[in-house]
Amino acid sequence: MATRKPDIDGDDPRSLFALLRELPSLLLELARAELEQFKREMSRKLKRVSVGALLVAVVLMLGSFLLGTLVLAAVYGLGELMPVWAAALTVAGVILILMIIMSIIAVSLFKKNAPLPTETLDSIIEDAQALKGQGRYDFD
């Protein structure tokens, strides 16, 4: 379907009935475009959220290592009261620092990428206002 640029000066030769016949196809085209925009936006946001979920999984895995290391440190500490347990506590401290850093990154990723398709919702609101004759709309 060839898209015609509307004539703003009012010199459009088409009748009102011809324009009304085109309205359903234009609305259908608009709905398809909004659906495609929704799909693209959700795909992009889900990819970013998946990185955050992966970091949470790594943090949980490192947490299990931390627990094992702390148990090992407690065993060595109670068993010998020698510097071996101090080394185990140092390793546990490094794992804890890694967990904190990854948790901060994951939380920031989750906050930045809210799951709602805000761009699509804003576009739909603008389209509805344009149909009412309100707001900013272009005929490009």
Buried (B, 14 or more C-beta within 10 A) or exposed (E): EEEEEEEEEEEEEEEEEEEEEEEEEEEEEBEEEBEEBBEEBBEEBEEEBEEBEEBBEBBEEBBEBBEEBBEBBEEBBEEEEEEBBEEBBEBBEEBBEBBEEBBEBBEEBBEEBEEEBEBBEEBBEBBEEBEEEEEEEEEE
